[in-house]
Amino acid sequence: MLALHKIPKLLCWIFSVVFTLLMVMTIYRFIFFWKFNPPGKGFSFAAFTIGLRYDARVVSVIGLTILLLSAIPFINPFKNSKAKQLWNIVLPLVCMLMICIQVIDFYHFDYLHQRLNATILNYTQDAGISIKMIVQSYPVVMIGIGLFILLLLVATGFKRLLSRFQHQDNFHNRRGKLLFVVSFLLFGILIFGRIGQFPLRWSDAYTLGDDFKSNLALNPIQSFVSSLNFRNSSYDIKKVRKNYALMSWYLGVTDPDSMALNFQRNYSANDTPSIKPNIVLVLCESFSAYKSSMYNNPLNTTPYFNELCKNGVFFDRCFTPAYGTARGVWATITGIPDVESPKTASRNPNAVDQNTIINSFAGYENFYFLGGSAGWANIRGVLTNNINNLKLFEENDYAAKKIDVWGISDKNLFLESNRVLKQQTKPFFAVIQTADNHRPYSIPAEDKNEFKLLTYSADSLKRFGFESNEEMNAFRYTDFSYQKFMEAAKKEPYFKNTIFVFVGDHGIRYNGSLEYFPKSWTEQGLTCEHVPLLFYAPALLKPQRVHNVCSQIDILPSIASLAKIPYMNNSLGRNLFDTVAYAQVLGHDEIIPRLPKYTAFVIDHDLHTIGIVNNQYYYLKNLKTGKDDLVSSIGNNPVKESAETDSVKNYLQQLTDAYYETSKYLLLNNKKRK
């Protein structure tokens, strides 16, 4: 007890308050576990551990606030007796607010099987109906009485707690001032939630790989605050149903149902191979098509990848649905365009549960390799929650050292991935996500003897799509890294039975004109989404360069088809190798006849436009003004108005709306299959 007397009374009181609030949250988590734990599922220490960190973050915010306010003498209850009355009112109200949120969370989960989030605010739009439903469904009166009694007990408890410390003798010396600094730092660390580059986020709960454990770990206050920016992220069910006929036909839904909004398509494999092929999917950072050798860029930045494309199936008109790495990862893994705005879908707690075709690869080992941390944009939660038995490798899992904020170099990432993959005895599905083609454009000193830096004039760089020699050499370094990876992989037994897929996560906008692209690609911003897409498997695929438009969302259905894996597709992606489906023409003559289904949906979150690219046109519409346009995607001449082009524009407008409304719906309704 003598040691406690050396601690300032103010700090003792603050930490007692914080500990009390932490105990309230912990007790609630045990109640939640006892009530909702599925039969046969045991106690999860990991869920309670992560939950304790979430709770500590919330109460530390309160503790830090009290500490800072108490620095003002007239608010400090140990310097101003009148301040005691203030805190005896404020703290019980804070505690009761916390308890009320937990009560609401309890019944919210009981009703919707979801933890409390900001979408509950939408019920205020029909407040009368919502209140009647609550009153008729739950014992509101008894709950109210219980909360009132609890308020009296809480108020008494906090009053006695403060009074106890006010009457306590205190003998702290000058070291007491240092304890205030230590306390400030401790609260800051607990609020950040971890020692590392990224703070503790709601998505970390989903690394537990179990829906109930994830829900058990979550803190309702943090979940509510985290989802505030997404409270209006929803869809118009009338618009979804209005566009369902066109969208379901377009996707080839065999059992259409406009009421149930069924988008499910099941695909079987007629001749399943005795030896299942491995899959390596490489997500290439900022792999903008116009900067590369495959599109005749005079700087010849990717000569090795160009040769790979000549020996694989290369789709030279592939588009990402949107700009940005998080959006590119989302579209690739889920098969749904990320139409969330302004933040990404990966940051939306309500969209974390997603079905992915990767899980159709039964008997496969699943890997995800990236050189840095998966904490950005809540990607870790999206990956670990939705890909079964995923082995996620991050910067601290490699022998190679970090070179910058993005972790280890791409070359070392590929070589480290190869070391893991060559040891596998089962078929595997591996995703490798690169990062070096990104500021600060780091190139390891260890590679500079072999990888020679080049220098071009500012005029040449600008003319061919680069801002600086650093950016251009970083782009070249990605090609060097691809070469080192493929050379290493070719030495391993797994190589001959592996399908390698390379795709850019997004492109880069070019503000100017490119000599070797139509004007629409720069003036309407298509360079932002245009990326190379390569399927490379010399033993399995005959080389071919395909000029038909396709999308990043088509990758997983196409991989499953090549690997002859039966799968269920609930996304908007389609199999690029299904020539029968792609050869179909529209049966709706009133819309437009004879138009193939080679299209890609594009949304530009910066310019607020949505649109469709096909083999001949790019239709785009501004979401704010409603202004739309139809431009050529193959030439520089304006599209002349005629009956045919009017029909094309009308159809693409309808398809654009259908894609957009359906994507908004599926972001929240593409739940993974149990």
C-alpha positions as CSV (number, residue, x, y, z in Angstrom):
1,M,0.0,0.0,0.0
2,L,2.9,2.3,0.6
3,A,3.9,2.1,-3.0
4,L,0.4,3.2,-4.0
5,H,0.8,6.3,-1.8
6,K,3.7,7.4,-3.9
7,I,1.4,7.5,-7.0
8,P,-0.5,10.7,-7.4
9,K,-4.1,10.4,-6.2
10,L,-5.4,11.7,-9.6
11,L,-3.7,8.8,-11.4
12,C,-4.9,6.2,-8.9
13,W,-8.5,7.5,-9.4
14,I,-8.2,7.6,-13.2
15,F,-6.9,4.1,-13.5
16,S,-9.5,2.8,-11.0
17,V,-12.2,4.3,-13.3
18,V,-10.6,2.8,-16.4
19,F,-10.3,-0.6,-14.7
20,T,-14.0,-0.5,-13.6
21,L,-15.1,0.3,-17.2
22,L,-12.9,-2.4,-18.5
23,M,-14.5,-4.9,-16.1
24,V,-18.0,-3.9,-17.3
25,M,-17.0,-4.6,-20.9
26,T,-15.3,-7.9,-20.0
27,I,-18.4,-9.1,-18.1
28,Y,-20.6,-8.2,-21.1
29,R,-18.3,-10.3,-23.4
30,F,-18.8,-13.3,-21.1
31,I,-22.6,-12.8,-21.1
32,F,-22.4,-12.5,-24.9
33,F,-20.4,-15.8,-25.1
34,W,-22.8,-17.6,-22.8
35,K,-25.9,-16.5,-24.7
36,F,-24.8,-16.8,-28.3
37,N,-22.1,-19.4,-28.4
38,P,-23.0,-22.1,-30.9
39,P,-23.5,-25.7,-29.6
40,G,-20.3,-27.6,-29.4
41,K,-18.0,-24.6,-29.8
42,G,-15.5,-24.2,-27.0
43,F,-14.2,-21.2,-25.2
44,S,-12.0,-19.0,-27.3
45,F,-9.0,-17.5,-25.5
46,A,-7.9,-15.8,-28.7
47,A,-11.3,-14.1,-29.1
48,F,-11.3,-12.8,-25.6
49,T,-7.7,-11.6,-25.9
50,I,-8.4,-9.5,-29.0
51,G,-11.6,-8.4,-27.4
52,L,-9.7,-7.2,-24.3
53,R,-7.5,-5.1,-26.6
54,Y,-10.5,-3.5,-28.2
55,D,-12.0,-2.8,-24.8
56,A,-8.7,-1.4,-23.5
57,R,-8.6,0.9,-26.5
58,V,-12.1,2.3,-25.7
59,V,-11.5,2.8,-22.0
60,S,-8.1,4.3,-22.7
61,V,-9.8,7.0,-24.7
62,I,-11.9,7.8,-21.7
63,G,-8.9,7.6,-19.3
64,L,-6.8,9.9,-21.5
65,T,-9.7,12.4,-21.8
66,I,-10.0,12.5,-18.0
67,L,-6.2,13.0,-17.7
68,L,-6.1,15.9,-20.1
69,L,-9.2,17.6,-18.7
70,S,-7.8,17.3,-15.1
71,A,-4.8,19.3,-16.2
72,I,-7.2,22.3,-16.0
73,P,-7.3,23.1,-12.3
74,F,-11.0,24.0,-11.9
75,I,-11.9,20.6,-13.5
76,N,-9.5,18.6,-11.4
77,P,-11.5,17.1,-8.5
78,F,-8.4,17.0,-6.3
79,K,-7.8,20.8,-6.7
80,N,-11.4,22.0,-6.9
81,S,-14.0,20.6,-4.7
82,K,-16.8,21.7,-7.0
83,A,-15.3,19.6,-9.8
84,K,-16.2,16.5,-7.7
85,Q,-19.9,17.2,-8.4
86,L,-19.2,17.3,-12.2
87,W,-17.4,14.0,-12.3
88,N,-20.0,12.3,-10.1
89,I,-22.5,13.1,-12.8
90,V,-20.4,12.6,-15.9
91,L,-18.8,9.3,-15.0
92,P,-22.0,7.4,-14.2
93,L,-23.5,8.8,-17.4
94,V,-20.5,7.6,-19.4
95,C,-20.7,4.2,-17.8
96,M,-24.5,3.9,-18.4
97,L,-24.0,5.0,-22.0
98,M,-21.6,2.2,-22.4
99,I,-24.0,-0.3,-20.8
100,C,-26.9,0.9,-22.9
101,I,-24.8,0.4,-26.1
102,Q,-24.0,-3.1,-24.9
103,V,-27.7,-3.8,-24.2
104,I,-28.6,-2.5,-27.7
105,D,-25.8,-4.6,-29.2
106,F,-27.1,-7.7,-27.4
107,Y,-30.6,-7.4,-28.8
108,H,-29.2,-6.3,-32.2
109,F,-27.2,-9.5,-32.5
110,D,-30.1,-11.5,-31.2
111,Y,-32.3,-10.1,-34.0
112,L,-29.9,-9.7,-36.9
113,H,-26.9,-11.9,-35.9
114,Q,-24.7,-8.9,-36.5
115,R,-22.8,-6.8,-34.0
116,L,-24.0,-3.2,-33.5
117,N,-23.1,-0.9,-36.4
118,A,-24.1,2.5,-37.7
119,T,-26.8,1.2,-40.0
120,I,-29.0,1.0,-36.9
121,L,-29.3,4.8,-37.4
122,N,-31.2,4.2,-40.6
123,Y,-34.1,2.9,-38.5
124,T,-34.7,6.5,-37.3
125,Q,-36.1,7.2,-40.8
126,D,-39.2,5.1,-39.8
127,A,-38.9,5.8,-36.1
128,G,-42.5,5.1,-35.3
129,I,-42.6,1.7,-36.8
130,S,-39.2,0.8,-35.4
131,I,-40.2,1.8,-31.9
132,K,-43.4,-0.3,-32.1
133,M,-41.4,-3.3,-33.3
134,I,-39.0,-2.9,-30.4
135,V,-41.8,-2.5,-27.8
136,Q,-43.7,-5.5,-29.2
137,S,-40.6,-7.7,-29.4
138,Y,-38.6,-7.1,-26.3
139,P,-39.4,-6.4,-22.5
140,V,-38.6,-2.7,-22.8
141,V,-40.2,-1.8,-19.5
142,M,-38.3,-4.3,-17.5
143,I,-35.1,-3.4,-19.3
144,G,-35.8,0.3,-18.5
145,I,-36.4,-0.4,-14.8
146,G,-33.2,-2.5,-14.7
147,L,-31.1,0.2,-16.3
148,F,-32.5,2.8,-13.8
149,I,-31.6,0.7,-10.8
150,L,-28.2,0.1,-12.4
151,L,-27.7,3.8,-12.8
152,L,-28.3,4.4,-9.1
153,L,-25.8,1.7,-8.2
154,V,-23.2,3.0,-10.7
155,A,-23.6,6.6,-9.5
156,T,-23.1,5.5,-5.9
157,G,-20.1,3.4,-6.8
158,F,-18.3,6.2,-8.7
159,K,-19.1,8.7,-6.0
160,R,-17.5,6.5,-3.3
161,L,-14.6,5.7,-5.5
162,L,-13.7,9.4,-5.9
163,S,-14.4,10.2,-2.3
164,R,-12.0,7.4,-1.2
165,F,-9.1,8.8,-3.2
166,Q,-9.8,12.4,-2.1
167,H,-9.5,11.4,1.6
168,Q,-6.4,9.3,1.0
169,D,-3.0,10.5,2.1
170,N,-0.5,11.0,-0.7
171,F,3.2,11.2,-0.4
172,H,4.4,11.2,-4.0
173,N,7.5,13.2,-4.8
174,R,8.8,14.7,-8.0
175,R,8.8,11.4,-9.7
176,G,5.0,11.7,-9.7
177,K,5.3,14.1,-12.6
178,L,7.1,11.4,-14.6
179,L,4.2,9.0,-13.9
180,F,1.8,11.5,-15.6
181,V,4.0,11.3,-18.8
182,V,4.2,7.5,-18.5
183,S,0.4,7.3,-18.1
184,F,-0.1,9.5,-21.1
185,L,2.1,7.3,-23.2
186,L,0.5,4.1,-21.9
187,F,-3.0,5.3,-22.8
188,G,-1.7,6.3,-26.3
189,I,-0.2,2.8,-26.8
190,L,-3.4,1.1,-25.7
191,I,-5.4,3.4,-28.1
192,F,-3.1,2.5,-31.0
193,G,-3.6,-1.1,-30.0
194,R,-0.3,-2.7,-31.1
195,I,3.3,-2.1,-31.6
196,G,3.7,-1.8,-35.3
197,Q,3.0,0.2,-38.4
198,F,-0.8,0.1,-38.4
199,P,-3.2,0.5,-35.4
200,L,-5.5,-2.2,-34.1
201,R,-8.6,-2.3,-36.4
202,W,-12.0,-4.0,-36.3
203,S,-10.8,-6.2,-39.2
204,D,-8.2,-7.8,-36.9
205,A,-11.0,-9.7,-35.3
206,Y,-11.6,-11.5,-38.6
207,T,-8.2,-13.1,-38.5
208,L,-9.6,-15.7,-36.1
209,G,-11.2,-17.5,-39.1
210,D,-14.5,-18.1,-37.4
211,D,-17.6,-16.0,-37.7
212,F,-18.7,-16.4,-34.1
213,K,-15.2,-15.9,-32.6
214,S,-14.8,-12.7,-34.7
215,N,-18.2,-11.4,-33.5
216,L,-17.3,-12.3,-29.9
217,A,-14.0,-10.4,-30.1
218,L,-15.6,-7.2,-31.5
219,N,-16.4,-4.2,-29.3
220,P,-19.8,-2.7,-30.1
221,I,-18.6,0.9,-29.5
222,Q,-15.6,0.5,-31.9
223,S,-17.8,-1.4,-34.4
224,F,-20.4,1.4,-34.3
225,V,-17.8,4.2,-34.7
226,S,-15.9,2.3,-37.5
227,S,-19.1,1.9,-39.5
228,L,-20.3,5.5,-39.2
229,N,-18.8,6.4,-42.6
230,F,-20.7,3.5,-44.1
231,R,-24.1,4.0,-42.6
232,N,-25.5,5.1,-46.0
233,S,-23.7,2.4,-47.9
234,S,-26.6,0.5,-49.2
235,Y,-28.6,-0.2,-52.4
236,D,-32.0,0.6,-53.8
237,I,-33.7,-2.7,-53.9
238,K,-36.2,-1.4,-56.5
239,K,-33.3,-0.4,-58.8
240,V,-31.7,-3.8,-58.3
241,R,-34.8,-5.6,-59.3
242,K,-35.4,-3.3,-62.2
243,N,-32.0,-4.2,-63.6
244,Y,-32.2,-7.9,-62.7
245,A,-33.6,-9.2,-66.0
246,L,-30.7,-7.7,-68.0
247,M,-28.0,-8.6,-65.5
248,S,-29.1,-12.2,-64.9
249,W,-29.3,-12.7,-68.6
250,Y,-26.0,-11.1,-69.2
251,L,-24.3,-13.3,-66.5
252,G,-26.1,-16.5,-67.7
253,V,-28.0,-17.2,-64.5
254,T,-29.8,-20.5,-65.2
255,D,-32.4,-20.1,-62.5
256,P,-33.3,-16.4,-62.5
257,D,-35.5,-15.1,-59.7
258,S,-36.1,-11.4,-59.5
259,M,-37.7,-11.6,-56.0
260,A,-34.9,-13.7,-54.4
261,L,-32.3,-11.9,-56.6
262,N,-30.5,-15.1,-57.5
263,F,-27.1,-14.5,-59.2
264,Q,-25.8,-17.9,-58.5
265,R,-24.3,-20.0,-61.3
266,N,-22.9,-23.5,-60.8
267,Y,-20.2,-24.8,-63.1
268,S,-19.0,-28.4,-63.3
269,A,-15.9,-29.9,-64.7
270,N,-16.3,-32.8,-67.1
271,D,-12.8,-34.1,-67.2
272,T,-11.2,-33.4,-63.8
273,P,-7.4,-34.0,-64.1
274,S,-5.8,-36.6,-62.0
275,I,-3.1,-34.2,-61.0
276,K,-4.6,-30.8,-60.0
277,P,-2.6,-27.8,-61.3
278,N,-1.1,-25.3,-58.9
279,I,-2.1,-21.7,-59.2
280,V,0.1,-18.6,-58.7
281,L,-1.8,-15.3,-59.1
282,V,0.5,-12.3,-59.1
283,L,-1.1,-8.9,-58.3
284,C,1.3,-6.4,-59.9
285,E,1.4,-3.0,-58.2
286,S,0.6,-0.1,-60.5
287,F,1.2,-2.2,-63.6
288,S,-0.2,0.4,-66.0
289,A,-0.4,-1.0,-69.5
290,Y,0.8,2.0,-71.5
291,K,4.1,2.1,-69.6
292,S,5.0,-1.4,-70.6
293,S,6.8,-3.0,-73.6
294,M,3.7,-5.0,-74.6
295,Y,2.1,-1.8,-75.9
296,N,5.1,-0.6,-77.8
297,N,6.3,1.9,-75.2
298,P,9.6,3.1,-76.7
299,L,11.4,3.0,-73.4
300,N,11.0,-0.8,-73.4
301,T,10.6,-1.1,-69.7
302,T,9.3,-4.7,-69.5
303,P,11.2,-6.8,-72.1
304,Y,11.1,-9.9,-70.0
305,F,7.4,-9.8,-69.3
306,N,6.8,-9.0,-73.0
307,E,8.5,-12.3,-73.8
308,L,6.3,-14.1,-71.3
309,C,3.2,-12.7,-72.9
310,K,4.3,-14.0,-76.3
311,N,4.4,-17.5,-74.7
312,G,1.1,-17.3,-72.8
313,V,-2.5,-16.3,-73.2
314,F,-2.3,-12.5,-73.1
315,F,-5.4,-10.3,-72.7
316,D,-4.2,-6.9,-73.9
317,R,-7.5,-5.0,-73.1
318,C,-8.1,-5.9,-69.5
319,F,-9.5,-3.3,-67.2
320,T,-9.8,-3.0,-63.4
321,P,-13.2,-1.8,-62.2
322,A,-11.6,1.0,-60.3
323,Y,-8.4,2.7,-59.4
324,G,-6.5,1.8,-56.2
325,T,-4.7,-1.3,-54.7
326,A,-7.4,-2.0,-52.1
327,R,-10.1,-1.9,-54.8
328,G,-8.0,-4.1,-57.1
329,V,-7.5,-6.7,-54.4
330,W,-11.2,-6.6,-53.6
331,A,-12.3,-7.0,-57.2
332,T,-9.9,-9.9,-57.9
333,I,-10.7,-11.8,-54.7
334,T,-14.5,-11.3,-54.7
335,G,-15.3,-10.8,-58.4
336,I,-17.4,-7.7,-57.5
337,P,-16.5,-4.1,-58.5
338,D,-15.7,-1.9,-55.5
339,V,-18.3,0.8,-55.9
340,E,-18.1,1.9,-52.3
341,S,-17.4,5.6,-52.0
342,P,-15.5,7.6,-50.8
343,K,-13.8,4.8,-48.8
344,T,-13.1,1.3,-50.1
345,A,-15.3,-1.7,-49.5
346,S,-12.6,-3.4,-47.6
347,R,-13.0,-0.8,-44.9
348,N,-16.7,-1.4,-44.5
349,P,-17.4,-3.7,-41.5
350,N,-20.8,-4.6,-43.1
351,A,-19.1,-6.0,-46.2
352,V,-16.3,-8.1,-44.6
353,D,-18.1,-11.4,-45.2
354,Q,-17.6,-12.3,-48.9
355,N,-17.8,-15.5,-51.0
356,T,-14.7,-16.2,-53.1
357,I,-14.1,-18.8,-55.8
358,I,-10.7,-19.6,-54.2
359,N,-12.6,-21.7,-51.7
360,S,-13.8,-23.9,-54.5
361,F,-10.3,-25.3,-54.9
362,A,-10.9,-28.2,-52.6
363,G,-7.8,-30.0,-51.3
364,Y,-5.6,-27.0,-52.1
365,E,-3.3,-25.2,-49.7
366,N,-4.0,-21.4,-49.8
367,F,-1.2,-18.8,-49.5
368,Y,-1.0,-15.0,-49.7
369,F,2.4,-13.4,-49.9
370,L,3.0,-9.7,-49.6
371,G,6.2,-7.9,-48.7
372,G,4.8,-5.5,-46.1
373,S,1.9,-5.6,-43.7
374,A,-1.7,-6.5,-44.5
375,G,-3.0,-4.0,-42.0
376,W,-3.6,-1.3,-44.6
377,A,-7.2,-0.8,-45.7
378,N,-8.3,-3.7,-43.5
379,I,-7.1,-6.1,-46.2
380,R,-6.0,-8.7,-43.6
381,G,-9.5,-9.1,-42.4
382,V,-11.0,-9.5,-45.9
383,L,-8.4,-12.2,-46.7
384,T,-8.3,-14.2,-43.5
385,N,-12.0,-14.1,-42.9
386,N,-13.0,-15.3,-46.4
387,I,-10.2,-17.5,-47.8
388,N,-10.3,-20.9,-46.0
389,N,-7.3,-22.0,-44.1
390,L,-5.2,-19.1,-45.5
391,K,-1.5,-19.0,-44.7
392,L,-0.7,-15.2,-44.8
393,F,2.9,-14.2,-45.1
394,E,3.9,-10.7,-44.2
395,E,7.1,-8.7,-43.7
396,N,8.1,-10.3,-40.4
397,D,7.7,-13.8,-41.9
398,Y,10.7,-13.6,-44.2
399,A,14.4,-13.8,-43.8
400,A,14.9,-10.8,-46.1
401,K,15.0,-7.4,-44.5
402,K,12.6,-4.5,-45.1
403,I,13.8,-1.8,-47.5
404,D,11.1,0.7,-47.0
405,V,7.5,1.3,-45.7
406,W,6.2,-1.4,-48.1
407,G,8.4,-4.2,-46.6
408,I,10.9,-6.4,-48.4
409,S,11.8,-5.9,-52.1
410,D,9.7,-7.5,-54.8
411,K,12.6,-9.7,-55.9
412,N,13.0,-11.1,-52.4
413,L,9.2,-11.4,-52.0
414,F,9.2,-13.7,-55.1
415,L,12.2,-15.7,-54.0
416,E,10.8,-16.1,-50.5
417,S,7.5,-17.2,-52.0
418,N,9.3,-19.7,-54.2
419,R,11.0,-21.2,-51.2
420,V,7.7,-21.9,-49.6
421,L,5.9,-23.2,-52.7
422,K,8.6,-25.6,-53.7
423,Q,8.2,-27.4,-50.4
424,Q,4.5,-28.1,-50.9
425,T,3.3,-31.7,-51.4
426,K,-0.3,-30.7,-52.1
427,P,-1.7,-28.5,-54.9
428,F,-1.7,-24.9,-53.9
429,F,-3.4,-21.6,-54.7
430,A,-0.9,-18.8,-54.0
431,V,-1.4,-15.0,-54.4
432,I,1.7,-12.8,-54.5
433,Q,1.1,-9.1,-54.2
434,T,4.0,-6.8,-55.2
435,A,4.7,-3.2,-54.0
436,D,8.0,-1.8,-55.3
437,N,6.4,0.0,-58.2
438,H,5.2,2.6,-55.8
439,R,6.7,5.6,-54.0
440,P,9.4,5.8,-52.6
441,Y,10.5,3.7,-55.6
442,S,13.2,1.8,-53.6
443,I,15.6,-0.4,-55.4
444,P,17.8,-2.6,-53.1
445,A,21.5,-1.9,-53.1
446,E,22.1,-5.6,-53.4
447,D,20.6,-5.6,-56.9
448,K,22.2,-2.5,-58.3
449,N,25.2,-4.4,-59.7
450,E,23.0,-6.6,-61.8
451,F,20.1,-4.3,-62.4
452,K,21.5,-1.2,-64.2
453,L,19.7,2.1,-63.7
454,L,18.9,4.0,-66.8
455,T,18.5,7.7,-67.3
456,Y,16.3,9.5,-69.9
457,S,15.5,13.2,-70.5
458,A,12.6,14.8,-68.8
459,D,10.9,15.3,-72.2
460,S,11.2,11.6,-73.1
461,L,10.0,10.5,-69.7
462,K,6.9,12.7,-69.9
463,R,6.2,11.8,-73.5
464,F,6.1,8.1,-72.7
465,G,4.3,8.2,-69.4
466,F,6.7,8.7,-66.6
467,E,7.3,11.5,-64.1
468,S,10.9,10.8,-63.2
469,N,13.8,8.4,-63.8
470,E,13.1,7.0,-60.3
471,E,9.6,6.0,-61.3
472,M,10.7,4.6,-64.6
473,N,13.5,2.5,-63.0
474,A,11.1,1.2,-60.4
475,F,8.8,0.1,-63.2
476,R,11.8,-1.7,-64.9
477,Y,12.7,-3.3,-61.5
478,T,9.3,-5.0,-61.4
479,D,10.3,-6.7,-64.7
480,F,13.6,-7.7,-63.2
481,S,11.7,-9.2,-60.3
482,Y,9.4,-11.2,-62.5
483,Q,12.4,-12.6,-64.3
484,K,14.1,-13.7,-61.1
485,F,10.9,-15.3,-59.9
486,M,10.2,-17.2,-63.1
487,E,13.9,-18.3,-63.5
488,A,13.8,-19.7,-59.9
489,A,10.4,-21.3,-60.4
490,K,11.4,-23.1,-63.6
491,K,14.1,-25.0,-61.6
492,E,11.4,-26.5,-59.3
493,P,9.2,-29.5,-60.0
494,Y,6.0,-27.6,-59.4
495,F,6.6,-25.3,-62.3
496,K,5.4,-27.6,-65.1
497,N,2.0,-28.1,-63.4
498,T,1.4,-24.5,-62.4
499,I,-0.8,-21.9,-64.0
500,F,0.8,-18.4,-63.5
501,V,-1.5,-15.4,-63.7
502,F,-0.2,-11.9,-63.7
503,V,-2.5,-8.8,-63.6
504,G,-2.1,-5.2,-62.6
505,D,-3.9,-4.1,-59.5
506,H,-4.7,-0.8,-61.3
507,G,-3.3,1.5,-63.9
508,I,-2.1,5.1,-63.6
509,R,-3.9,8.2,-65.1
510,Y,-1.9,9.9,-67.8
511,N,-2.5,13.6,-68.3
512,G,-1.6,14.2,-71.9
513,S,-1.8,12.3,-75.1
514,L,-0.2,9.0,-76.0
515,E,0.8,8.4,-79.6
516,Y,0.0,4.7,-79.4
517,F,-3.4,4.9,-77.8
518,P,-6.8,6.4,-78.8
519,K,-7.5,9.8,-77.2
520,S,-10.3,8.4,-75.1
521,W,-7.8,6.4,-73.1
522,T,-6.3,9.6,-71.8
523,E,-9.1,12.2,-72.1
524,Q,-11.6,9.9,-70.5
525,G,-9.1,8.4,-68.1
526,L,-9.1,4.7,-69.2
527,T,-5.3,4.5,-68.5
528,C,-6.3,4.5,-64.8
529,E,-7.8,1.1,-65.2
530,H,-6.1,-0.5,-68.2
531,V,-3.7,-3.3,-67.1
532,P,-2.0,-6.3,-68.6
533,L,-3.5,-9.8,-67.9
534,L,-1.4,-12.9,-68.6
535,F,-2.2,-16.6,-68.2
536,Y,1.1,-18.4,-68.4
537,A,1.4,-22.2,-68.4
538,P,3.6,-23.5,-71.3
539,A,2.6,-27.1,-70.7
540,L,-1.1,-26.4,-70.5
541,L,-1.9,-23.3,-72.6
542,K,-1.2,-22.5,-76.3
543,P,0.2,-18.9,-76.8
544,Q,-2.4,-16.4,-77.9
545,R,-2.9,-12.6,-77.8
546,V,-6.5,-11.8,-77.1
547,H,-7.8,-8.3,-78.0
548,N,-11.3,-8.7,-76.6
549,V,-12.1,-6.5,-73.6
550,C,-12.2,-8.2,-70.2
551,S,-12.1,-7.3,-66.5
552,Q,-10.2,-8.0,-63.4
553,I,-13.3,-9.6,-61.9
554,D,-13.2,-12.3,-64.6
555,I,-9.9,-13.7,-63.3
556,L,-11.0,-16.3,-60.7
557,P,-13.8,-17.9,-62.8
558,S,-11.3,-18.2,-65.6
559,I,-8.6,-19.8,-63.4
560,A,-11.2,-22.3,-62.0
561,S,-12.2,-23.1,-65.6
562,L,-8.6,-23.7,-66.7
563,A,-7.9,-25.8,-63.6
564,K,-11.1,-27.7,-64.3
565,I,-12.4,-27.0,-60.8
566,P,-16.2,-27.2,-60.2
567,Y,-17.3,-23.9,-58.7
568,M,-20.2,-21.7,-57.7
569,N,-20.1,-18.1,-58.9
570,N,-22.2,-15.5,-57.2
571,S,-20.1,-12.6,-58.5
572,L,-20.2,-10.5,-61.7
573,G,-17.1,-12.1,-63.1
574,R,-17.2,-14.6,-66.0
575,N,-15.0,-17.3,-67.5
576,L,-12.8,-15.7,-70.2
577,F,-12.2,-19.1,-71.8
578,D,-15.9,-19.9,-72.2
579,T,-16.0,-19.1,-75.9
580,V,-19.6,-20.4,-76.2
581,A,-20.9,-17.9,-73.7
582,Y,-18.9,-15.1,-75.1
583,A,-20.0,-15.8,-78.6
584,Q,-23.6,-15.3,-77.7
585,V,-25.3,-12.2,-78.9
586,L,-28.2,-10.3,-77.2
587,G,-31.6,-11.9,-77.5
588,H,-33.2,-8.6,-76.7
589,D,-33.6,-7.1,-80.2
590,E,-35.5,-4.1,-78.8
591,I,-32.3,-3.2,-77.0
592,I,-29.6,-3.9,-79.6
593,P,-28.9,-6.9,-81.8
594,R,-25.6,-8.6,-82.6
595,L,-23.6,-7.1,-79.7
596,P,-21.1,-9.5,-78.1
597,K,-20.6,-9.7,-74.4
598,Y,-17.0,-8.5,-74.2
599,T,-17.3,-5.7,-71.7
600,A,-15.7,-4.2,-68.6
601,F,-17.4,-2.1,-66.0
602,V,-15.4,1.0,-64.8
603,I,-16.0,3.4,-62.0
604,D,-13.9,6.5,-61.5
605,H,-14.3,7.5,-57.9
606,D,-12.3,10.7,-58.4
607,L,-14.4,12.0,-61.4
608,H,-17.6,10.4,-60.1
609,T,-18.3,8.5,-63.4
610,I,-19.4,5.0,-64.1
611,G,-19.3,3.3,-67.5
612,I,-18.8,0.3,-69.8
613,V,-15.9,-0.4,-72.1
614,N,-16.4,-2.8,-75.0
615,N,-14.4,-3.7,-78.0
616,Q,-15.5,-0.6,-79.9
617,Y,-16.9,2.0,-77.5
618,Y,-16.6,3.5,-74.0
619,Y,-19.9,4.7,-72.5
620,L,-19.6,6.8,-69.3
621,K,-22.0,8.8,-67.1
622,N,-21.4,11.3,-64.4
623,L,-23.1,10.2,-61.2
624,K,-23.6,13.8,-60.0
625,T,-24.7,15.6,-63.1
626,G,-26.2,12.7,-65.1
627,K,-24.3,13.8,-68.2
628,D,-23.3,10.9,-70.3
629,D,-21.1,10.3,-73.4
630,L,-20.2,7.6,-76.0
631,V,-16.7,7.7,-77.4
632,S,-14.6,5.4,-79.5
633,S,-12.3,3.0,-77.7
634,I,-10.4,2.1,-80.9
635,G,-9.9,5.4,-82.7
636,N,-9.9,9.2,-82.4
637,N,-12.9,10.0,-84.5
638,P,-16.0,11.2,-82.7
639,V,-18.9,8.7,-82.6
640,K,-21.4,9.8,-85.2
641,E,-25.0,9.8,-84.3
642,S,-27.1,7.3,-86.0
643,A,-29.8,4.7,-85.3
644,E,-27.2,2.1,-84.6
645,T,-25.0,4.2,-82.3
646,D,-28.1,5.4,-80.5
647,S,-29.0,1.8,-79.9
648,V,-25.5,1.0,-78.7
649,K,-25.5,4.0,-76.3
650,N,-28.9,3.0,-75.0
651,Y,-27.8,-0.5,-74.3
652,L,-24.5,0.4,-72.7
653,Q,-26.4,2.9,-70.5
654,Q,-28.7,0.2,-69.3
655,L,-25.9,-2.2,-68.8
656,T,-23.9,0.4,-66.9
657,D,-26.8,1.1,-64.5
658,A,-27.3,-2.7,-64.1
659,Y,-23.7,-3.3,-63.2
660,Y,-23.6,-0.4,-60.8
661,E,-26.8,-1.2,-58.9
662,T,-26.0,-4.9,-58.8
663,S,-22.5,-4.2,-57.5
664,K,-23.9,-2.1,-54.7
665,Y,-26.3,-5.0,-53.8
666,L,-23.7,-7.7,-54.0
667,L,-21.1,-5.9,-51.8
668,L,-23.5,-6.6,-48.9
669,N,-25.1,-9.8,-50.2
670,N,-22.3,-12.0,-51.4
671,K,-22.0,-13.9,-48.2
672,K,-19.5,-16.8,-48.2
673,R,-21.0,-20.3,-48.3
674,K,-20.8,-22.4,-45.1
